[in-house]
Amino acid sequence: MISVVISLMALAVFFAAPVGAADYPTRAITLICPVTPGGSLDLNARAFAGIAEKHLGKPVVVVNKPGGSGAVGTLAVVESKPDGYTICLGWPSQTAIIIGEVVNGRKPPFTIDDFAILGRMTNSPPLFNVKYDSPWKTMQEVIADLKSHPPNTYKLGASGIYSIGHLPMEILNKEAGVKIQLVPVRGGGESIALQLGGHTHFSCRYPGPSLPLVKSKQMRVLASFGEEKIKNFEDVPTFKELGYPNIFFYSWYGLLANKDTPAPILERLRRLVKEVTQDPAYLSMMGKTGDLVDYADAEGTKKAWQREYNQILPLIKELEIEKKEKEKKQ
């Protein structure tokens, strides 16, 4: 009798699991955006959510959970119930969070392996901007000028240490043998105001925010951190074309879920990323924001993420060593 009951229970479990996965989703999905509303990441989250609802038949609700440079919202997904109803945006700041803790001998709040990667939606390189009326007309002129002046003579504004505006600058510093000084700001608006006001000289700004400034002849783009030419900036040389093959950087936006989410649900979410990034309505939205749609599946996204980790790790190590040596001298 006991063996019969056990067999029936096993059969119930066997048949129940696929039914739940097949019915997914039965309610709204929460998409966590780990930053405050209004920025590029938030806009991307809301664009994705609106199109995703059409494909899923259920709402995708964007919830902003800022804090800790994105750690708070990201950690919420790691600690969520692994049922596919809580997912979050992935982007380079999470890489910087992990590395920042590792190089300082602390345990990071999460690692790449704590996530089930769903796929990448966009992948945009920053552009090196100067004021339109600045004396520099080419990137070669900028680098020559930087080398002919003492370190930190020229300044670049970016929203915080190891941000997606700061890291490209440090890659340039290292590979070109120059030293631009970081001026931390609170956001893109303040960065633009400082540069247009002549308080900073350069910025690493992404295609979307750069395009209107270029069209209005307020800014001039001298080089792209992309490895290939990009839309709307076809006449802008890449650093690779200028003789610096190791100067490259991308700000990618993707989707992440709890690593213990059932495989059938992950399969549906991964298919959703591909469906949305191929949807004409989504492509139209991204065309207006300037972010470059560049779909990659889970495996491709993980490889690119690991490549980014390997690129940034030694850089942040060097910067942290410099920082500690400077603190000792003070």
C-alpha positions in Angstrom: 0.0 0.0 0.0 2.8 2.4 0.9 4.6 1.7 -2.4 1.4 2.5 -4.3 1.0 5.9 -2.5 4.7 6.7 -3.2 4.2 5.9 -6.8 1.1 8.0 -7.1 2.9 11.0 -5.4 5.8 10.6 -7.8 3.4 10.6 -10.8 1.7 13.7 -9.5 4.9 15.6 -9.2 6.0 14.4 -12.7 2.8 15.7 -14.3 2.3 18.8 -12.2 5.7 20.5 -13.1 5.3 20.7 -16.8 1.7 22.0 -16.6 2.9 24.9 -14.5 5.7 25.7 -16.9 3.4 25.4 -19.9 0.9 27.9 -18.4 3.6 30.4 -17.6 3.0 33.3 -17.1 -0.3 33.3 -15.3 0.1 36.8 -13.7 2.2 39.9 -14.0 6.0 39.7 -14.2 8.1 42.2 -12.2 11.1 43.7 -14.1 13.4 45.3 -11.6 15.4 48.4 -12.8 18.2 48.8 -10.3 18.4 52.6 -10.8 16.2 55.6 -10.4 13.5 56.5 -13.0 14.3 58.6 -16.0 17.7 57.4 -17.1 18.7 55.3 -20.1 18.5 52.0 -18.2 15.0 52.9 -16.9 13.8 54.0 -20.4 15.1 50.7 -21.9 13.3 48.7 -19.2 10.0 50.4 -19.9 10.4 50.0 -23.7 11.1 46.3 -23.3 8.2 45.9 -20.8 5.6 47.4 -23.1 6.5 45.2 -26.1 7.0 42.1 -23.9 3.4 42.3 -22.6 2.2 42.0 -26.2 4.1 38.8 -26.7 3.4 37.2 -23.3 -0.3 38.3 -22.8 0.5 39.3 -19.3 1.7 42.7 -17.9 5.5 43.3 -17.3 5.7 45.8 -14.5 8.9 47.9 -14.1 9.9 48.5 -10.5 12.8 50.8 -9.7 15.0 49.6 -6.8 18.0 52.0 -6.7 20.8 51.8 -4.2 24.4 50.7 -3.9 25.1 51.7 -7.6 22.6 49.0 -8.6 23.5 46.4 -6.0 20.2 46.6 -4.1 17.9 45.9 -7.1 20.2 43.3 -8.5 20.4 41.5 -5.2 16.6 41.5 -5.0 16.5 39.1 -8.0 19.2 36.8 -6.6 17.2 36.5 -3.4 13.8 36.3 -5.2 11.6 33.2 -5.5 13.0 31.3 -8.6 9.6 31.2 -10.4 10.3 33.5 -13.4 8.1 36.3 -12.0 11.0 38.5 -10.9 13.7 39.4 -13.4 16.0 42.4 -13.7 18.1 44.5 -16.1 21.8 43.6 -16.5 24.5 46.2 -17.5 28.2 46.9 -16.9 27.8 48.5 -13.5 27.1 45.1 -12.0 30.5 44.0 -13.3 32.1 46.9 -11.6 30.3 46.1 -8.3 31.6 42.6 -8.4 35.2 43.6 -9.2 35.2 46.5 -6.8 34.5 44.1 -3.9 36.9 41.3 -5.1 39.9 43.6 -5.5 39.4 45.0 -2.0 39.2 41.5 -0.5 35.5 41.5 0.2 32.8 39.0 -0.8 30.7 40.6 -3.6 26.9 40.6 -3.0 26.5 38.5 -6.2 28.6 37.0 -9.0 27.9 36.3 -12.7 27.1 32.7 -11.7 24.3 33.8 -9.4 22.1 34.5 -12.5 20.3 32.7 -15.3 21.2 35.0 -18.2 18.2 35.5 -20.5 19.9 37.5 -23.3 21.1 40.9 -24.4 19.0 43.5 -26.0 21.2 46.5 -26.7 25.0 47.1 -26.9 26.2 50.6 -27.4 29.8 52.0 -27.4 30.5 55.4 -25.8 31.7 58.2 -28.0 34.5 60.7 -27.1 33.0 64.2 -27.1 34.5 67.7 -27.1 32.7 71.0 -27.4 31.9 72.0 -30.9 34.1 75.1 -30.7 37.0 73.4 -28.9 40.5 73.6 -30.4 40.6 69.9 -31.1 39.3 68.6 -34.4 40.7 65.1 -34.3 41.4 62.5 -31.6 45.1 62.5 -32.6 45.2 66.2 -31.6 43.6 65.5 -28.2 46.1 62.7 -27.4 49.1 64.9 -28.5 47.8 67.7 -26.4 47.3 65.4 -23.3 50.9 64.1 -23.7 52.4 67.6 -23.9 50.7 68.8 -20.7 51.1 67.6 -17.0 48.8 64.7 -15.9 45.3 65.8 -14.9 45.5 69.1 -16.8 42.3 68.2 -18.7 39.1 67.0 -17.1 36.2 64.7 -18.0 32.8 64.6 -16.2 31.1 61.2 -15.5 28.5 60.0 -13.0 30.7 58.4 -10.4 33.7 56.2 -10.1 33.7 53.0 -12.3 30.5 54.2 -14.0 29.9 53.6 -17.7 31.2 57.1 -18.4 34.3 56.7 -16.2 35.6 53.3 -17.2 36.1 54.2 -20.9 38.2 57.2 -19.9 40.5 55.0 -17.7 40.9 52.5 -20.6 41.9 55.5 -22.8 44.3 56.7 -20.1 46.0 53.3 -19.8 46.3 52.4 -23.5 47.2 55.8 -24.8 49.6 56.7 -21.9 47.7 59.8 -20.9 46.0 61.1 -17.7 42.6 62.8 -17.8 41.1 63.8 -14.5 37.7 62.5 -13.5 35.1 65.0 -12.3 32.3 63.0 -10.6 28.8 64.4 -11.3 25.3 63.4 -10.4 24.1 62.5 -13.9 24.2 63.1 -17.6 22.5 66.5 -17.4 25.1 67.9 -15.0 27.9 66.4 -17.2 26.6 68.2 -20.3 26.2 71.5 -18.4 29.7 71.4 -17.1 31.2 70.6 -20.5 29.2 73.2 -22.3 30.1 75.7 -19.6 33.8 75.0 -20.1 34.4 73.5 -16.6 35.3 70.1 -18.1 36.9 69.4 -21.5 35.8 65.9 -22.5 33.0 63.3 -22.0 32.4 59.7 -22.9 28.8 59.9 -23.9 26.6 57.3 -25.6 25.0 57.5 -29.1 21.5 58.5 -27.8 22.5 61.5 -25.7 25.3 62.5 -28.2 23.2 62.7 -31.3 21.1 65.8 -30.5 24.1 67.6 -29.2 26.0 66.9 -32.4 23.1 67.9 -34.6 22.7 71.2 -32.8 26.5 71.8 -33.1 27.1 71.9 -29.4 29.4 68.9 -29.4 31.8 67.2 -31.7 32.5 63.4 -31.6 36.1 62.6 -32.2 36.3 58.8 -31.7 34.1 55.7 -30.9 35.0 53.1 -28.3 33.2 50.5 -30.5 35.1 47.9 -32.5 33.1 48.7 -35.6 31.3 51.7 -37.1 27.9 52.6 -35.7 24.7 54.0 -37.1 24.4 57.8 -37.2 28.2 58.1 -36.6 29.6 56.4 -39.7 32.2 59.1 -40.2 33.6 58.8 -36.7 36.8 56.7 -36.4 37.1 53.9 -33.9 40.1 53.8 -31.6 41.1 50.6 -33.4 41.3 52.5 -36.7 43.4 55.1 -34.9 46.0 52.5 -33.8 44.6 51.5 -30.4 43.1 48.0 -30.7 42.7 47.6 -27.0 40.6 50.7 -26.5 37.0 49.5 -26.7 34.0 49.5 -24.3 30.3 48.8 -24.6 27.3 49.5 -22.4 25.0 46.6 -22.8 21.5 46.1 -21.5 20.3 42.5 -20.9 17.9 40.5 -18.7 18.7 38.3 -15.8 16.7 35.9 -13.6 17.3 33.8 -10.5 19.7 30.9 -11.4 17.3 28.3 -10.0 14.4 29.2 -12.2 12.9 26.1 -13.9 14.4 25.3 -17.3 11.0 25.5 -19.2 10.4 29.0 -17.8 13.9 30.2 -18.7 13.4 28.9 -22.2 10.2 31.0 -22.5 11.9 34.1 -21.1 14.9 33.7 -23.4 12.6 33.3 -26.4 10.9 36.5 -25.2 14.1 38.5 -25.4 14.6 37.5 -29.0 10.9 38.2 -29.9 11.0 41.7 -28.4 14.4 42.7 -30.0 13.0 41.6 -33.4 9.7 43.5 -33.0 9.4 46.5 -35.3 7.8 48.6 -32.5 10.8 48.0 -30.2 13.3 48.6 -33.0 11.5 51.9 -33.7 11.6 52.9 -30.0 15.4 52.2 -29.8 16.0 54.0 -33.0 14.6 57.2 -31.3 16.6 56.7 -28.1 19.9 56.0 -30.0 20.6 52.8 -28.2 21.8 50.1 -30.6 19.8 46.9 -30.7 22.2 44.0 -30.7 20.5 40.8 -29.6 22.6 38.0 -28.1 21.3 34.7 -26.7 22.1 33.6 -23.2 25.4 31.9 -24.1 26.6 34.8 -26.2 25.7 37.3 -23.5 27.6 35.3 -20.9 30.7 35.2 -23.1 30.5 39.0 -23.6 30.0 39.5 -19.9 33.0 37.4 -19.0 35.1 39.3 -21.6 34.0 42.6 -20.0 35.0 41.2 -16.6 38.4 40.2 -17.8 38.9 43.6 -19.4 37.9 45.6 -16.4 39.4 43.5 -13.6 43.1 44.5 -14.1 42.1 48.1 -14.7 40.2 48.5 -11.4 43.0 46.7 -9.6 45.5 49.3 -10.9 43.2 52.2 -10.0 42.6 50.8 -6.4 46.4 50.5 -5.9 46.9 54.1 -7.1 44.1 55.2 -4.8 45.6 53.5 -1.7 49.1 54.9 -2.5 47.7 58.4 -2.8 45.9 58.0 0.5 49.1 56.9 2.2 50.9 60.1 1.0 48.2 62.4 2.3 
